[in-house]
């Protein structure tokens, strides 16, 4: 799952911050953050582990893997954010995006410079809200291609997404309720 899902699957402000921190901090630093942020880091890891092992996600990866091989998971993650965004009402999605940007700004002192730069771009272009649009997912997929060391930057990943959108939606519909239930159970342990 990508930024929208990780923020949506957090149950406190600090957990939202932790969900974002997980991708940019060394593992050894995770215990230097407040407890709620550590919980968010843990939730992020739970989301990733559960997602990677789920049979619907394994099937979804096969759509992208002929073109992008081991990077297929990253493109599935972005795709799943599209379907999550479109499963929420306009108001819920807009309010969630605004809330996340506000929370990240409120906790800027905990954000490494790399994450702060990303948040600036994320808020400026309203990534979380625009995941509901084809252009938002195309932009995100291009970002993945631009960062990938071993992939050509002009691969037709977005075309694959468009051509397989109904099947990917079916995978999302089968998968996301399982993920949500799992994360709710994990959060009860905090």
ABEGO torsion letter per residue (X at the ends): XBAAAAAAABABAAAAAAAAAAAABBAAAAAABBAAAAAAAAAAAAAAAAAAABAAAAAAAAAAAAAAEAAAAAAAAAAAAAAAAAABBAAAAAAAAAAAAAAAAAAAAABBAAAAAAAAAAAAAGAAAAAABAAAAAAAAAAAAAABAABBAABAAAAAAAAAAAAAAAAAAAAAAAAAAAAAAAAAAX
